[in-house]
Each structure stands twice: as structure tokens, then as C-alpha cells.
Amino acid sequence: MKSVSAIDAHHHIWRLNDLPWLSGPQVPRIFGPYQPICRDYPIDEFRGDIAGCDIVKSVYVQTNWPAGRSYDEARWVQSVADATGWPHGNVAHADLADPDAGSLIERLAGLPATRGIRQQLHWHENPQYRFAPRPDVMNDEDWRRGLAGLADHGLLFELQIFASQMQDGARLARALPDIVFVLEHAGMLEDTSPRGWQLWREGMMALADCPNVNVKLSGLGTFVHACREDVMGPIVKETVALFGADRCCYGSNFPIEKLWTDYRTLYLTFRSAIAHLSDRDQAAVLHDTAARLYRL
């Protein structure tokens, strides 16, 4: 297997004291029982996990600190980056419906590591999979006004939605062509029945028609709680075929996927899933797309 340097465009480093949903009593979560990760996950452990996997840079993604502390989280990530050189970029959190969202976004943009914003919008009929209060938050005028403000600072938006929300997601991307979107977890395919695949495929095609939408190939073990090439491979193959390698990037979603695999196994399984691509396209998925999107 040819060695290609890779960028992990989706990982979390956690401070347990700031994550009540990890430190408190466990409630059902999309990724199953999570007692093993109810602890700090410092950057040194992450760097140990990636040893030998050709990972040269990384991007942190927000972990939902308590309300009102989005800037505190980003400032802490910046302090880790300043002290260690890792992570190389940060996707921070903001409630885009907040009337004061513009002020927060300006402060976040002032931190050198900030590259984008994530506010989780995924809603599902299964409450265990649900994060947003309703499926159509992205259609609200006030929320869209907050999102539009990202363009003033050159920040991207990480779009986390299910297949049932993808048509709305495509309309959002068309309405705001100046915003760069990164679809989380390849669209979170949770229903692998023929009907589920069809709904996902139709939604992904609609999103692929929007040139400002990119895809992060991450979190592909979320719904099976395992690292399996028979799950990862078809999703990766179809996604890259729809969007092109220049709009797809690799992400580990560690330490969540650490619940069922180690980093090397995840990385090598992913490498196998893209082995059908040309060397140039593999380099795009593993490195070049993330380097461009996150300005690394």
C-alpha cells in the first residue's frame, strides 16, 4: 500500500469536566454505551493513537460544552494548539439562531485555529438519534441569517443531517452559495434497507449538485458500533463517485470510534475502502481536500 500523508479532519479532544453528557449518568446515545470514554482524551493520547498512520495534521470538532461556553471551548482548543502544535484547525460551536451570534462568530474568528462552525441539526424519529429540537431548524430565517455571517470571516459550516433532511440541506446550500459546507459522516446512513439506501442516495445526489457542498468520510461505524469494510466501503465508494475526490475528505471521529476499534485498524480499513481510486484521488481524500477546506 502506497504511503500517503493524511489529515484527520474530524477528531475530538475532550475535557471531561466540561462535558456533562459524558460525566453524568449515561443516557442512550447514537453510538451506544460509552462508559469507556467517560474520561479525558488529551492531545497526547490522540497523537499516540495515530502513531504509524501517516497522519500529519488534524482538525478538532466541537463537543457541545454547556450553553454559553462555546467561546471557552474554542479558547481552550487554541491553548492546546499553541502549546503543542496540535490540532491544526478548530471547528467551533455557535447557536446561529441567537441574535448575538454575529458577535460570537467574530470572537471565534479572531482565534487563529478557527476554521468553521458546527451546530448539529440532525433530527430523527428515533429519539436516540435526535439532536436538534426539530428537523427543519435550517429553514428558519433568523438561523439562516446567522449562518450567512460566516462568509464575512471565511468560515465553513459543518452540516450534520440525516437523509430525510438532505433535500432541505440542498436548498440551504443553493440559497447560500457563498458558504462552504462540509457534510458530516457522509450523510449518516443509518437505514441500510433498500428504501434507506434509496433515500440516502437521492439526498446525496441533491447535495452533490451544489458545488459548495463537500463531504467528510467519517463516523462510518456509528450505527453498527464496529469498524467494518463491508459497511464503510459501499458508502465511501458511492460518495466519492457522486462528489468527486476533490470534495471528499477523511475523518476518524476519534475517540468515539475508539469504543469499537483502534486508530490503526480504522485507518487501514479506510485505506482499503479507497484502494480502487487512483493515487491522485486517494491523495485528495486523505490530504489535499482537507488541506484546502480547513486552510492547513
Buried (B, 14 or more C-beta within 10 A) or exposed (E): EEEBEBBBBBBBBBBEEBBEBBEEEEEEBBBBEBEEBBEEBBBEBBBEBBEEBEBBBBBBBBBBBEEEBBBEBBBBBBEBBEEEEBBBBBBBBBBBBBEEBBEBBEBBBEBEBBBBBBBBBBBBEEEEBBEBEEBEBBEBEEBBBBBBBBBEBEBBBBBBBBBBBBBBBBBBBBBBEEBBBBBBBBBBBBBBEEEEBEBBBEBBBBBBEBEBBBBBBBBBBBBBBBBBBEBBBBBBBBBBEBBBBBBBBBBBBBBBBBBBBEBEEBBBBBBBBBEEBEEEBBBBBBBBBBBBBBEB
